[in-house]
Amino acid sequence: MIFQPFGSKENHARFIPVAVNKIPDFLADPNTSRDAVMPHHRCTIHLNCEQTADITQAYLAAKAGTYSNR
């Protein structure tokens, strides 16, 4: 397994550190200028998936240069 659970068994939190090569510019909340750090960049992004196996599969597909099957 690539990703390991983090936190107590009660909250079942899973944190996956991700590095990006530039500040994301979200369509729903665009940046005011290029590479501007906005308040929404100082938060977490929650992926809507039931199992970390889904994230692992998507990562491995991207690493292989293909798309996830989901």
C-alpha distance (Angstrom), angle and dihedral (degrees) to the residues before:
residue distance angle dihedral
M1 . . .
I2 3.80 . .
F3 3.81 98.9 .
Q4 3.78 122.6 53.1
P5 3.84 125.0 -156.3
F6 3.79 114.9 -108.1
G7 3.78 127.0 -158.5
S8 3.75 135.4 25.1
K9 3.78 124.1 -30.3
E10 3.81 88.3 -115.8
N11 3.80 96.6 64.1
H12 3.82 98.0 31.0
A13 3.81 88.9 -152.1
R14 3.77 117.2 178.0
F15 3.77 119.4 -164.3
I16 3.77 120.7 -170.1
P17 3.79 115.5 -172.7
V18 3.78 111.3 -138.6
A19 3.79 128.0 -170.7
V20 3.79 121.1 -153.6
N21 3.79 129.2 -168.1
K22 3.81 94.3 -137.2
I23 3.79 141.2 12.0
P24 3.83 109.2 -79.0
D25 3.80 115.4 -113.8
F26 3.80 104.1 -152.2
L27 3.80 117.1 -156.0
A28 3.82 91.0 -140.9
D29 3.83 92.5 53.1
P30 3.83 109.8 17.6
N31 3.79 124.1 -161.0
T32 3.81 118.4 -104.0
S33 3.81 91.0 -130.9
R34 3.78 138.1 -1.1
D35 3.80 112.2 -66.3
A36 3.81 92.1 1.6
V37 3.80 112.0 154.8
M38 3.80 106.3 -133.2
P39 3.83 129.6 -168.8
H40 3.80 91.0 -101.8
H41 3.81 89.7 60.5
R42 3.82 89.4 64.7
C43 3.77 95.8 69.9
T44 3.77 142.5 65.8
I45 3.78 128.7 -86.7
H46 3.78 115.7 -136.9
L47 3.77 118.0 -150.7
N48 3.78 114.6 -146.8
C49 3.78 101.7 -130.6
E50 3.74 133.0 121.1
Q51 3.79 99.0 -142.9
T52 3.78 135.8 32.1
A53 3.81 86.5 -133.2
D54 3.83 86.7 74.6
I55 3.80 90.5 56.5
T56 3.79 91.3 45.3
Q57 3.81 91.3 51.7
A58 3.82 91.7 48.6
Y59 3.81 91.0 48.6
L60 3.80 93.0 49.7
A61 3.82 91.1 47.7
A62 3.82 91.2 50.8
K63 3.80 91.0 46.4
A64 3.82 88.5 53.0
G65 3.82 90.4 50.7
T66 3.80 95.7 -109.0
Y67 3.80 136.0 106.6
S68 3.77 126.1 -99.9
N69 3.79 114.0 -99.1
R70 3.82 90.8 -129.8
